[in-house]
Amino acid sequence: MEKYREIMEELDYITDHEGFVETCLDLRDSMYFYDKGLILAGYASSTEMLMSFAMFWATLEAPEQTEEVFDEIAAIIGNLADRLRADDVAMDVAALVETFLQTTGWVLTQRFIVFRHMFEAYGTNDYSATDSTDRLLGEAQALVEKDNDKAAKIVGQVGAMALRGAEIRPVWFYAAKPRLQMWLRGILGAIQNFEVAAHFSFPVDTVERERQKWRTDTGKPVVDLKAFRNLRYPMMPADTPDILRRGELDDDLLLLFAGGPLDTEAAERLVMAGDSIKHVLLAVLSTEELAEEDAPGGGWAPVNVMGLLERLQYPETVAISLGLLGKIRAGTTLYTRVMELLVNLEQEAVEEAVSRLKEDAIGVQDALAIVDFLARIRPALVYPALVNLLDKAATWEEKLSVARSLLQTGDARAIPHLRRLGVSLSGSPYGGLVKEFLHVAARQLRDGNRRVTGTASGHIWRAEGFHHQRGRSPQVASYSRSGRGF
C-alpha cells in the first residue's frame, strides 16, 4: 500500500471517538503527573503530524490525486466535532472532548488551510527557495486581518521554503500578530517533525527530485550521507531540530523586545545590516499592537525600530508612520519619534499626507490624525482637507471631531459648514447643546475671534467616544487664515 494511504488510515482512526480516547489514554499513561492540557496538546500534535506527513507523501506518490487527498483531510479536520463526540460516554471523556474542540482542536482547524497551501506550493513549485521569508511574512502580517485567505497562501509559501531549508527568524514569534503566530508555530512543528523523521534527509529536495528518490520502478539516485544512513537505520535518532538558527543579527533583533531602549552596540550592528533586516523592521513599526504597554517588550519595540529607521531612511517609513498617527496616543515616546521623523522629512511626508487624504478608503480618525501633522508644518493645507472630510463623517462623534478641527482653524469660511453640522447633529445625545454651541462658535468666528469659548464647549469635547485617536483629543494647532501660528 502507498505510504500516504497508510497514514490516512491512521489519521482517520485517531480522529474518531475511539481513536481519541485510546490516544489520550496512551499519553496519560506516559506521564508521571496527569495534566489535561499536556494530553490535549500531545493529541493535537500527533494529529497535526499525521496530517502533514499524509499531505507530503500524497504529493510525492500521487500528484494527480493530491487535491482529492487534501479534500479528504479537510473533511476530517472540518468535522472533528461530529467525529469525536459520542453518546453515552463518561462525563470526564465528554468534557475532555469539548475542551479539545474549543482549544487546540480549533487551532488545528485554523492551521489546516496553511498546511494545504504549504504542500500545494511545494508540489507545484509555487515558491522560490531563494526568496526572503522576511519579505513574505511582512506581506502576510499586513494582510492577516484584512484578507485571511491571501495571508494564509503567503504563509504556505513560507512553509514550502522552510521544507527546503529556508530559515524563519525567531523575532517573528514576537512581532507577528496572533493568527500569524499560530500559523508559524504550526509550520515550525511540522518542520521539526520532518527534521527528526528517519525516512528521508532534511531539508527536503525539490518535489521532482524527491519523487525520483522514492520511485519503486527505477534505481534510486545517489543521495547524501544522512539520507543513506536513515534508509539503513530507520530507527536512528536524527539531529536536533534547528529551524530557528540564531545568528548574531537574530540575537540583536530579539533585543528590540527586551524592554527599554536598544543598546548602542546592537543598534550599530542592526543599522550596518541594512536591507537584510528591512522587512522585519518595517513590519514591527507597522503593527500598532506592539506599541501597547502589554505587548512584548512593554511597547518599546516600535520605539527602538523607529530609532533605526530614522538612520536607515527607507522610503516606506514615511507611509507607515503616517498610518500610525491615528492609532497611537499623543505624548508617548513613539508618537513623539514618529512626528519628529515626519517633520524632518517634510517634503516627502507632506506629499504622502496629501495623497493619503485623497484616498476614498481612509477613515475619518486616520485623516484627522494626518491633519494634526499638516497643521504643524503646512497649516494652509488643513482647511480644505477638513472640508473634504465633512462628507466622510458619518457618526456624530466623527462630525464633532471635524467640527472641532474646523473651529481650531479660526477660518471664517468654516461658518456655513459649522451651521450645517449643528443641524445634522440635532439628533445626537448632545443635540441641543451642540447646535447652540456651534451657532455661538460660528458667530464668534464671523466676528474675528480665533479662539472659540463657551460653557458648552467643555461638555461637548469631553463627550465619551469623541476623541478621534486612542485616549486623546485632536491636537490640531490653532492658526490664522494667513497660515501663521499664534
Buried (B, 14 or more C-beta within 10 A) or exposed (E): EBBBBEBBEBBBBBBBBEBBBEBBEEBBEEEEEEEBEBBBBBBBBBBBBBBBBBBBBBBBBBEEBBEEBBEBBBEBBEEBBEBBBBEEBEEEBBEBBBBBBEBBBBBBBBBBBBBBBBBBBBBEEEBEEEEBBBBBBBBBBBBBEEEEEEBBBBBBBBBBBBBBEBBBBBBBBBBBBEBBBBBBBBBBBBBBBBBEBBBBBBBBBEBEEBBBBEEEEEEEEEBEEBBEBBBEEEEEEBEEBEBBEBEEBBEBBBBBBBEEEBEEEBBBBBBEBEEEBBBBBBBBBBBBBBBBEEBBBBBBBBBBBBBBBBEBEBEBBBBBBBBBBBBBBBEBBBBEBBBEBBEEBEEBBBEBBBEBBEEEEBBBBBBBBBBBBBBBBBBEBBBEBBBEBBEBBEEBBBBBBBBBBBBBBBBBEBBEBBBEBBEBBEEBEBBEBBBBBBBBBBBBBEEEEBEBEBEBBEEBBEBEEBBBBBEBBBBBBBBEBEEEEE
